Amino acid sequence: MRLSEKKTAPLRLVLSAIALSCGVLSAHAQGHTDAAPGGAASLKEVFETAWQRQPEARALQSRRDAAQAQAKAAGLLSPEAPSLEISQRSDRTTGNNGAREAEIGIAVPIWLPGQRTASAELAQAEISFVERRVLASQLRLASSVRDAWWSWQRARVDAELAREQLTNARRLAADVAKRTQAGDLARSDQHQAEGAVAAAEALAAQAQAASAVASAQLAALTGGVAAPDSIHNGTGEPSPVPSQTARHPLLAELEDRIAVAERTANLISTQKRANPELTVATTRDRGAFGERYGQTVLIGVRVPFGAGPRYDARVATAQAEAIEVQSQLTLERDRIQADQRGAASRVEAARTQLDAAQRRARLARESRGFFDKSFRLGETDLPTRLRIEAEAVEAERQEARSRIDLASAISAWRQSLGLLPQ
């Protein structure tokens, strides 16, 4: 009878450990799908913190000021600032007969035909492009933040679960050691328990390392301002609604780039030569000593010749830029549409997987209760009870991971639609 007890005792201990682990998994699966505690950082807050560190965010106001200044310049009376001209002539070094002449004037550049209108249109296009560029930059950053966020969420869940399993393994090993000293269990049972602790320590170390790597990647985006260790929000983003599917920021950015390139080409087409200049000057002079000074007024126009090949090169470059961006827009639109279809399909698949995982976990929990009762009554053997517990543990783990996978798929779907984190 004593030998029989020693053979079945390790199985009971293993069974107890599996039951404890199953309880831990169930608690974690519920804890990571409920609402986060008050004050915990969210994906949106992490994104906003990361955005404030980006060069585009810090230079945004300066870019806006530059675009507004260019629009104001297009409304001025002259394309360039006027210039002051001052000159003086005398014969002091040649004959010194008293000849003197002083001239002062202002040269004002003149708009070429159509140049002013084209400059105003280009300025408005660049004002719009500044804002579209910001949205596109935010969306690109959101992709990196989302990837880092959900990678860390998975790694954090695995690390916490591994730590709980290690705690249970050590508790079990301590209990086995006491019973071994009391003579209730064989020394080989203690070795098995200590081996389970070693395996749990290795698993916990591996999970902790993966969590640290994911945490460092997330902290690199936020600069450590939103410390990942203090983030405990595993809830996902809301599913997108049809009213949210507006212009995609990446496509809007390319469309505005096309507008800027086209209006740049239009402006260059009006600049076949340098700007003419209107000169207004006055001259005061005399011919020799004793003569009275005379006063004259000069009004002149300076018209440069055409630019020639230099003009052709500028026009061709602007047209090439417009054609290149137009082609890029077509490719980007096709890529985004494909990403949206794929992301929507992944969300539906993730929903189906979560539903199946929930049903499997519910059935496994119910079966565990049935077989636990029948085992206590002696109606079920240990191998069957052990198999049921193992299935319950795996079902709980799959349910927890399926929840995160669904939240990650919805986040990726929103990314493909051009929506920022919420």
Secondary structure, DSSP 4 states (H G I P E B T S, - for coil): -HHHHHHHHHHHHHHHHHHHHHHHHHHHHHHTTSPPPTT---HHHHHHHHHHTSHHHHTHHHHHHHHHHHHHHHTSSSSS--EEEEEEEE-TTTT-S--EEEEEEEEEE-PPTTHHHHHHHHHHHHHHHHHHHHHHHHHHHHHHHHHHHHHHHHHHHHHHHHHHHHHHHHHHHHHHHHHHHHTSS-HHHHHHHHHHHHHHHHHHHHHHHHHHHHHHHHHHHHTTSS-GGG------PPPP-GGG----HHHHHHHHHHHHHHHHHHHHHT-SBPPPEEEEEEEEEESSTTPPPEEEEEEEEE-PPB-THHHHHHHHHHHHHHHHHHHHHHHHHHHHHHHHHHHHHHHHHHHHHHHHHHHHHHHHHHHHHHHHHHHHTT-S-HHHHHHHHHHHHHHHHHHHHHHHHHHHHHHHHHHHTTPPP-
